[in-house]
């Protein structure tokens, strides 16, 4: 990234990120709650805040203040079609406050949701999932362009071969627009597709 090169704003940052490094000694928290109704509906919500001090840096690693809230739903539709859905929104910031809108040197908000449908029939299970995600940039730091948005589709088929042995075929297609890819001479909009076949043994 241009901004972590010598002479740039974040030159003290290592060329890698250690996401579990303790920087400021602050204690974060996560609270979660759920509600069940007639063994068919499950609603869940939670809030996370690591309470980090985003102005601190230690051994090439910045403290990022990250927080988010999420809401989840699980139920069963007629025909024994299972449904799982979740929405999450939050923010993460790093560096001093530099802008009149109160934004830090790096200041983004993120939002994502997914919905999954799954149907069991004998030894077979078919699942379809849709994901959508977006990153909104609040800062105007040059050569550190972070906005991103995209969506993904996943189709999976699972065959139960034995009690703990499954054959799984999975197809995934993801389309992403990420402005920062231009720093690596890549197009800002890309579509990637993956197919994988796996044999899974649960112990």
N, C-alpha and C positions, 0 to 999 in steps of 0.2 A: 504494500500500500504506500502511496506517495507520502502520506503524512507521518509515517514512522521512519522515514529516511533521514540521514544526518542533515542538520540544518533546518528541518521542518518542525512543526508545532509539537509533535509527539515523538521526537527523536529518542526520548528516554525509554520508550516502550520496546521491549524485546520483540524480535520478529516472530513470536509465537505467543499464544495466550494460555495461561494456566488458570482455568476457571475455578479451581477449588483451593487456590492459595488464599490463606487468611492474611489480610492487609491491615485492617484497622482495629481488630479486636472487638468489634461490636457484635451483639447477639441479635440475629434476625428471628423471625417467627413465621409459622404457617398454621392457620386454623382451618379446619374442614368440618363440614356437617352434612348429614344426609337424612332423607325422609322417605320411608317406604309406605306404600298404600296397597292393601289387599294382595300382597305378594306379586303384583304385576307392574307397579310403577316404582321407580327409584329415581329420586331427584337428589343431586349432590351439588354443593357449592363450597368454595374455599377462597382464602385470601393469603397471599405470600408477600413478605417484605423483608429483604435481607438487611435493611437499615444501614447499608454501607455509606462511608464517607467518600463521595466521588472525587474529592480533591486530592486524595492521598495516592502516592505511588511508592512501591517498595521493590527493589531488585528487578526493575523493569516491568512490573505488573501494576496496573491501576486497579483501584477499587471501583466497581460499578454498582451504583445504587439501582437495584432491580425490584420491581413489584408487579403483581398481577392479581386478577380475580378471575375465577372460572365458574361456569355453571354446566352441569351435566345431566343427561336424561337417559334412562334405560327402561324399555318397555317391550311388550310383545303385541304385535298386530294380529288381526284375524288371519288364519292360515299358518299360525305359529312362525310368523316372520319376526325375527328379533330386530330391535332398533336400538342403536347407541348413538348419541349425539353430544357434542360438547362445544362450548364457546369460551374463549379466553381473550382477555384484553389487559394490556399492561404497558409498562414503560421501563427503559433503562437509560441511565445517564452517566457520563464520565467527564471529569475536568471541572474547571471553575465556571461560574455563570458569566457568560461573555456578551449576551445579547439582550436587547431592550425588552424582548418578550419573556425574559427569565430563563431562556434556554442555556444549557451547559455547552461546553465545547463539542461534545458529542451527546446528542439528545434525541432519542427516537421513542415513538409509541408503536406498539404492535397489536395486531388483532388477528385472530384465527378461529376457524370453526370447522367441524367435520360432522358428517352424518354417515352411518354405516347400517346397511340392511344385510341380514344373514338368515339363511333358510337351511334347516337340516332335513334331509330325506334319507332314511336308512343309514348307510355308511358314508353318504355324501353330504358335504356342506358347501353351499355357494354363497359368496359374500361380495357386496358391492359397496365401495366407499368413495365419498367425495370430500376433498379438503379445499379450503380457501384461506389465503393468508395475505397480510399486508403490513408493511412497515412504513410509517410516516415520519419524516425527518423534520424536527423543529429548529435545528441549528442551521447556520449558513457557513460552516467551516469549509474553506476551499480544499479541493482535492480529497474530500472525504465524503463522497456522495453515497448515502445509505438507503434512499427509498427503494422499496421492493414490493411487488405484488405478484400473485400467481394462484394457480389452482392445480389440483391433481385428481386423477381418477385411478382407482385400484379395483381390479377384478381378481378374485381368488376362488380356487376350487380345492377342496380337501377331501381325501379318501382315507377312511379309517381301515388300515390293513390288519391291525391287531389292537389289543387293549391300549397299548402305549406307543403304537407305531402308526404314523400318518404320512401319506404322500401328498405334497402340496404343490400346486401350480399357481403362480402369481404374475399378473401383468400390471405394470404401473406406467402411467404417462403423466408427466409434470411439465407445465408451461410456466416460466418465470420471467419477469422483467426486473432486472437488477442493474441500476445505473452504474454501480461500482465496477462492473465487469469490464468496462472500457479501459480500466487501468491495466488489464492483462491482455489487451488487444482482442477481446471477445465481443461479440454482438450483445447488446443489452437485453435482448429477448431471445430466449432459447427454449426449445421443447426437447425433453429427454424421455426416452422410453426404455423400459427394462422388463425382461421376462426371465423368471427364474423357476427352476424345478428343484424341489428339495425333499429329502426323506428325513423326517423328524422323529426322534426317539426320546420319550419322556422317562426320566429315571425317578 
